[in-house]
Amino acid sequence: MAFEGLADKLGNAFKKLKSKGKLTESDVKEAMREVRLALLEADVNYKVAKDFTARITERAVGEDVMESLTPAQMVIKIVNEELTALMGGSEERLKMPAHPPAVIMMCGLQGAGKTTHSAKLAKMLKSRGSRPLLVAGDIYRPAAIKQLQVVGAQAGVPVFEMGTEDPVKIAQAAVRHARDYGNDYVIIDTAGRLQIDEALMNELKNIKEAVNPTDILLVVDAMTGQEAVNVAKSFDDLLDITGVILTKLDGDTRGGAALSVKAITGKPIKFAGTGEKIDDLEVFHPDRMASRILGMGDVLSLIEDAQAKIDEKSAARTAERMMQNKMDFNDLLEQFRQVKKMGPLKGILSKLPGINSSKLDEMDIDDRIMDRNAAIILSMTPEERAKPELLQASRKRRIAAGCGMKVEDVNRLCNQLKQMQKLMKQFGGKKGKKMMARMGGMGGFGGPDMGGMGGFPM
């Protein structure tokens, strides 16, 4: 996951502060030295790291912090605020002109993921009720037009293309087409190069002058660290970009690009690519990202993810059955299917407060456990799924043989269901029902087995 190393090193630096009852100026400066080294190791620009720690030191040695009953917490609060400010302060939205369509020009180097993220952005806009149009403006890369058509179909968004016609004429024709057919967003997938060159920039400038885009979004690979920041600065100097899409934030990136790009270019990160699926694009929230880096979790993003990917009616039905203490293996199977839609368990857990990367590494997280548990349930008869009390020793042996698992695995799943049923008894009443409805019926979270992921043993 992104920022793993940085989060661990910051956590260690603050742990030393927490062990002190009262902080001195030298304590703060020593902690900030460790923070600066952690930032540099995360590939954050040197000047950005230096200015960042200087601001924190100046605020942290103030009288209010030194005389606070919990000075270490005050320092962490300041770091959180400064991290948020460093990454832009607040989320940045796409612009919408008085007279649609809004034209979004996607640019970047070849291989950064422009085409894929054009479709991801289109899918996100469509899910919000808009009618986006994708435009095939890359006429040079082999199969670029076909790729856009494939990912456009996955997103359920139409693709405008004119073959190998001049990209400027394609962009102009696409905007006219959007006005005629009521598309409110036009997303132009432009050509990239292996490196920045004059021909690429001239073409992009010509497209910009021809269609006057409301947003110019630069797609950069977060895995490239400081190089991503250098690319962003070069494109910004020539095109005056309005924002950045950072890709591969789900990978083993050190995070330097996310922490440096706003400070160096003055342009915000608007979106973050978090996976390979067409839905794996998030609005970039600096405050939430800062909380995740500091191990405070990102519960708001987790809730939004659940609301977007979990079937509301199914979740409400499961929640109702749970509150009535009628939960059976059919409900548990539905839970597995719903949670699997949200992506890898490690990604879900990383957004929970208090779970940093070192804790995640200690956990034996295996996403296949949901598939194995589902196989156990599917090996049961419909009657056994609906009446768990029927599962005696002989039936358990038959089920284990049917799914290629051990009887111990079947027993473990049966015990988990009993534990969840026991937990639900304690909720009871209107208050518990209301609480479960808010949680979206995600009964897989909160059991005793896994410190918060009781439905899914690891």
PEVENKA-V466931 format. One record per residue. N is the residue number from 1. RES is the residue in three letters. SS is DSSP state (2 for helix, 1 for strand, 0 for the rest). PHI is phi in radians with two decimals (none if undefined). Layout:
n: <N:N>
res: <RES:RES>
ss: <SS:SS>
phi: <PHI:PHI>
//
This chain:
n: <1:2:3:4:5:6:7:8:9:10:11:12:13:14:15:16:17:18:19:20:21:22:23:24:25:26:27:28:29:30:31:32:33:34:35:36:37:38:39:40:41:42:43:44:45:46:47:48:49:50:51:52:53:54:55:56:57:58:59:60:61:62:63:64:65:66:67:68:69:70:71:72:73:74:75:76:77:78:79:80:81:82:83:84:85:86:87:88:89:90:91:92:93:94:95:96:97:98:99:100:101:102:103:104:105:106:107:108:109:110:111:112:113:114:115:116:117:118:119:120:121:122:123:124:125:126:127:128:129:130:131:132:133:134:135:136:137:138:139:140:141:142:143:144:145:146:147:148:149:150:151:152:153:154:155:156:157:158:159:160:161:162:163:164:165:166:167:168:169:170:171:172:173:174:175:176:177:178:179:180:181:182:183:184:185:186:187:188:189:190:191:192:193:194:195:196:197:198:199:200:201:202:203:204:205:206:207:208:209:210:211:212:213:214:215:216:217:218:219:220:221:222:223:224:225:226:227:228:229:230:231:232:233:234:235:236:237:238:239:240:241:242:243:244:245:246:247:248:249:250:251:252:253:254:255:256:257:258:259:260:261:262:263:264:265:266:267:268:269:270:271:272:273:274:275:276:277:278:279:280:281:282:283:284:285:286:287:288:289:290:291:292:293:294:295:296:297:298:299:300:301:302:303:304:305:306:307:308:309:310:311:312:313:314:315:316:317:318:319:320:321:322:323:324:325:326:327:328:329:330:331:332:333:334:335:336:337:338:339:340:341:342:343:344:345:346:347:348:349:350:351:352:353:354:355:356:357:358:359:360:361:362:363:364:365:366:367:368:369:370:371:372:373:374:375:376:377:378:379:380:381:382:383:384:385:386:387:388:389:390:391:392:393:394:395:396:397:398:399:400:401:402:403:404:405:406:407:408:409:410:411:412:413:414:415:416:417:418:419:420:421:422:423:424:425:426:427:428:429:430:431:432:433:434:435:436:437:438:439:440:441:442:443:444:445:446:447:448:449:450:451:452:453:454:455:456:457:458>
res: <MET:ALA:PHE:GLU:GLY:LEU:ALA:ASP:LYS:LEU:GLY:ASN:ALA:PHE:LYS:LYS:LEU:LYS:SER:LYS:GLY:LYS:LEU:THR:GLU:SER:ASP:VAL:LYS:GLU:ALA:MET:ARG:GLU:VAL:ARG:LEU:ALA:LEU:LEU:GLU:ALA:ASP:VAL:ASN:TYR:LYS:VAL:ALA:LYS:ASP:PHE:THR:ALA:ARG:ILE:THR:GLU:ARG:ALA:VAL:GLY:GLU:ASP:VAL:MET:GLU:SER:LEU:THR:PRO:ALA:GLN:MET:VAL:ILE:LYS:ILE:VAL:ASN:GLU:GLU:LEU:THR:ALA:LEU:MET:GLY:GLY:SER:GLU:GLU:ARG:LEU:LYS:MET:PRO:ALA:HIS:PRO:PRO:ALA:VAL:ILE:MET:MET:CYS:GLY:LEU:GLN:GLY:ALA:GLY:LYS:THR:THR:HIS:SER:ALA:LYS:LEU:ALA:LYS:MET:LEU:LYS:SER:ARG:GLY:SER:ARG:PRO:LEU:LEU:VAL:ALA:GLY:ASP:ILE:TYR:ARG:PRO:ALA:ALA:ILE:LYS:GLN:LEU:GLN:VAL:VAL:GLY:ALA:GLN:ALA:GLY:VAL:PRO:VAL:PHE:GLU:MET:GLY:THR:GLU:ASP:PRO:VAL:LYS:ILE:ALA:GLN:ALA:ALA:VAL:ARG:HIS:ALA:ARG:ASP:TYR:GLY:ASN:ASP:TYR:VAL:ILE:ILE:ASP:THR:ALA:GLY:ARG:LEU:GLN:ILE:ASP:GLU:ALA:LEU:MET:ASN:GLU:LEU:LYS:ASN:ILE:LYS:GLU:ALA:VAL:ASN:PRO:THR:ASP:ILE:LEU:LEU:VAL:VAL:ASP:ALA:MET:THR:GLY:GLN:GLU:ALA:VAL:ASN:VAL:ALA:LYS:SER:PHE:ASP:ASP:LEU:LEU:ASP:ILE:THR:GLY:VAL:ILE:LEU:THR:LYS:LEU:ASP:GLY:ASP:THR:ARG:GLY:GLY:ALA:ALA:LEU:SER:VAL:LYS:ALA:ILE:THR:GLY:LYS:PRO:ILE:LYS:PHE:ALA:GLY:THR:GLY:GLU:LYS:ILE:ASP:ASP:LEU:GLU:VAL:PHE:HIS:PRO:ASP:ARG:MET:ALA:SER:ARG:ILE:LEU:GLY:MET:GLY:ASP:VAL:LEU:SER:LEU:ILE:GLU:ASP:ALA:GLN:ALA:LYS:ILE:ASP:GLU:LYS:SER:ALA:ALA:ARG:THR:ALA:GLU:ARG:MET:MET:GLN:ASN:LYS:MET:ASP:PHE:ASN:ASP:LEU:LEU:GLU:GLN:PHE:ARG:GLN:VAL:LYS:LYS:MET:GLY:PRO:LEU:LYS:GLY:ILE:LEU:SER:LYS:LEU:PRO:GLY:ILE:ASN:SER:SER:LYS:LEU:ASP:GLU:MET:ASP:ILE:ASP:ASP:ARG:ILE:MET:ASP:ARG:ASN:ALA:ALA:ILE:ILE:LEU:SER:MET:THR:PRO:GLU:GLU:ARG:ALA:LYS:PRO:GLU:LEU:LEU:GLN:ALA:SER:ARG:LYS:ARG:ARG:ILE:ALA:ALA:GLY:CYS:GLY:MET:LYS:VAL:GLU:ASP:VAL:ASN:ARG:LEU:CYS:ASN:GLN:LEU:LYS:GLN:MET:GLN:LYS:LEU:MET:LYS:GLN:PHE:GLY:GLY:LYS:LYS:GLY:LYS:LYS:MET:MET:ALA:ARG:MET:GLY:GLY:MET:GLY:GLY:PHE:GLY:GLY:PRO:ASP:MET:GLY:GLY:MET:GLY:GLY:PHE:PRO:MET>
ss: <0:0:0:2:2:2:2:2:2:2:2:2:2:2:2:2:2:2:0:0:0:0:0:0:2:2:2:2:2:2:2:2:2:2:2:2:2:2:2:2:2:0:0:0:0:2:2:2:2:2:2:2:2:2:2:2:2:2:2:2:0:0:2:2:2:2:0:0:0:0:2:2:2:2:2:2:2:2:2:2:2:2:2:2:2:2:0:0:0:0:0:0:0:0:0:0:0:0:0:0:0:1:1:1:1:1:1:0:0:0:0:0:0:2:2:2:2:2:2:2:2:2:2:2:2:2:2:0:0:0:0:1:1:1:1:1:0:0:0:0:0:0:0:2:2:2:2:2:2:2:2:2:2:2:2:0:0:0:1:1:0:0:0:0:0:0:2:2:2:2:2:2:2:2:2:2:2:2:2:2:2:0:0:0:1:1:1:1:1:0:0:0:0:0:0:0:0:2:2:2:2:2:2:2:2:2:2:2:2:2:2:0:0:0:1:1:1:1:1:1:1:2:2:2:0:2:2:2:2:2:2:2:2:2:2:2:2:2:2:0:0:0:1:1:1:1:1:0:0:0:0:0:0:0:0:2:2:2:2:2:2:2:2:2:2:0:0:0:1:1:1:1:1:0:0:0:0:0:0:0:1:1:1:0:0:2:2:2:2:2:2:2:2:0:0:0:0:0:2:2:2:2:2:2:2:2:2:2:2:0:0:2:2:2:2:2:2:2:2:2:2:2:2:0:0:0:0:0:2:2:2:2:2:2:2:2:2:2:2:2:0:0:0:0:2:2:2:2:2:0:0:0:0:0:0:0:2:2:2:2:2:2:0:0:0:0:0:2:2:2:2:2:2:2:2:2:2:2:0:0:0:2:2:2:2:2:0:2:2:2:0:0:2:2:2:2:2:2:2:2:2:2:2:0:0:0:2:2:2:2:2:2:2:2:2:2:2:2:2:2:2:2:2:2:2:2:2:0:2:2:2:2:2:2:2:2:2:2:0:0:0:0:0:0:0:0:0:0:0:0:0:0:0:0:0:0:0:0>
phi: <none:-1.11:1.20:-0.98:-1.09:-1.10:-1.06:-1.14:-1.20:-1.13:-1.04:-1.15:-1.12:-1.34:-1.10:-1.16:-1.18:-1.14:-1.33:-1.75:-1.21:-2.37:-1.63:-1.89:-1.09:-1.18:-1.06:-1.12:-1.14:-1.15:-1.12:-1.20:-1.12:-1.17:-1.11:-1.10:-1.10:-1.10:-1.15:-1.14:-1.18:-1.46:1.23:-1.42:-0.91:-1.03:-1.13:-1.10:-1.09:-1.12:-1.13:-1.09:-1.20:-1.13:-1.13:-1.13:-1.04:-1.04:-1.31:-1.30:-1.56:-1.20:-1.06:-1.08:-1.33:-1.09:-1.71:-1.23:-1.23:-2.24:-1.06:-1.08:-1.14:-1.12:-1.13:-1.08:-1.08:-1.14:-1.06:-1.05:-1.12:-1.25:-1.09:-1.05:-1.13:-1.07:-1.65:2.17:1.54:-2.57:-1.14:-1.95:-1.62:-1.22:-1.47:-2.27:-1.22:-1.07:-2.11:-1.04:-1.54:-1.43:-1.83:-1.96:-1.77:-1.67:-2.40:2.65:-1.33:-1.12:1.61:-1.34:1.89:-1.03:-1.10:-1.07:-1.34:-1.11:-1.19:-1.06:-1.13:-1.07:-1.09:-1.08:-1.15:-1.10:-1.14:-1.65:1.73:-1.51:-2.15:-1.31:-2.25:-1.58:-2.17:-1.47:-1.78:-1.69:-1.74:-1.79:-1.24:-1.00:1.16:-1.12:-1.16:-1.11:-1.07:-1.12:-1.14:-1.17:-1.25:-1.13:-1.13:-1.10:-1.43:1.27:-2.13:-1.18:-2.07:-1.70:-2.54:-2.30:1.12:-1.77:-1.10:-1.00:-0.97:-1.16:-1.15:-1.08:-1.09:-1.12:-1.13:-1.13:-1.14:-1.10:-1.05:-1.08:-1.11:-1.20:-1.89:1.35:-1.42:-1.63:-2.31:-2.05:-1.92:-1.68:-1.50:-1.54:-1.35:-2.05:-2.32:-1.25:-2.65:-1.20:-2.44:-1.13:-1.10:-1.07:-1.18:-1.11:-1.11:-1.12:-1.15:-1.16:-1.12:-1.03:-1.16:-1.32:-2.03:0.84:-1.09:-1.38:-2.44:-2.05:-1.83:-1.67:-1.67:-2.25:-1.49:-1.11:-1.19:-1.48:1.05:-1.08:-1.08:-1.09:-1.18:-1.11:-1.09:-1.05:-1.16:-1.11:-1.14:-1.15:-1.06:-1.64:-2.06:0.99:-1.08:-1.83:-3.10:-2.22:-1.94:-1.60:-1.72:1.08:-1.28:-1.54:-1.51:-1.51:-1.60:-1.41:1.67:-1.02:-1.13:-1.08:-1.52:-1.90:-1.08:-1.18:-1.16:-1.45:-1.71:1.37:-1.87:-1.40:-1.43:-1.66:-2.46:-2.29:-1.43:-2.14:2.96:-1.65:-1.31:-1.14:-1.58:-1.48:-2.44:-2.13:-1.15:-1.46:-1.88:-0.98:-1.15:-1.23:-1.14:-1.07:-1.11:-1.18:-1.08:-1.57:1.33:-1.62:1.43:-2.55:-1.15:-1.07:-1.15:-1.10:-1.14:-1.09:-1.09:-1.11:-1.12:-1.36:-1.91:-1.70:-1.15:-1.11:-1.15:-1.12:-1.13:-1.16:-1.14:-1.14:-1.05:-1.10:-1.16:-1.12:-1.19:-1.56:0.99:-1.97:-1.13:-2.28:-1.21:-1.10:-1.15:-1.13:-1.08:-1.13:-1.04:-1.03:-1.14:-1.20:-1.17:-1.10:-1.11:-1.42:1.80:-1.02:-1.06:-1.09:-1.17:-1.17:-1.13:-1.12:-1.61:-1.53:-1.05:1.45:-1.93:-1.64:-1.13:-1.16:-1.18:-1.12:-1.15:-1.27:-1.36:-1.56:-1.59:-2.27:-1.12:-1.23:-1.05:-1.16:-1.15:-1.17:-1.13:-1.10:-1.11:-1.08:-1.14:-1.22:-1.45:-1.47:-1.34:-0.92:-1.18:-1.17:-1.12:-1.40:-2.27:-0.99:-1.16:-1.29:-1.33:-1.62:-0.96:-1.14:-1.15:-1.11:-1.12:-1.12:-1.12:-1.06:-1.15:-1.18:-1.92:1.29:-1.95:-1.66:-1.05:-1.04:-1.15:-1.15:-1.07:-1.09:-1.16:-1.08:-1.16:-1.12:-1.09:-1.11:-1.12:-1.18:-1.13:-1.14:-1.12:-1.16:-1.06:-1.28:-1.30:0.51:1.34:-1.15:-1.07:-1.14:-1.09:-1.12:-1.13:-1.14:-1.10:-1.14:-1.33:1.29:1.22:-1.45:-1.16:-1.16:-1.69:1.88:-1.37:-1.39:-1.23:-2.13:1.06:2.12:-2.32:-1.04:-1.29:-2.29:-1.17:-2.24>
//
